[in-house]
Amino acid sequence: MSKDIRNALLLALVIVLAGLAAFTLLPFSAPKANDLGYVSACPFAPWSTLVLLLAAGVVWAIRQYLMTRAD
């Protein structure tokens, strides 16, 4: 796999994870209210949001490391 394809895939993964993090906070119907007090797409918000943002940050850091590494 070339470096350009790898970097593009990692960037796409970061965008997907950040998008899913935002989606968890949108007001949709869920079986119960979340910890913030309203019914959102994910009843585990804001904790699921934080986990997804953390995962996106880790993937971003790995991507940055791989981009700056001398091969």
Buried (B, 14 or more C-beta within 10 A) or exposed (E): EEEEEEBEEBBEBBEEBBEBBEBBBEEEEBEEEBEEEEBBBBBEBBEBBEBBBEBBEEBBEEBEEEEEEEE
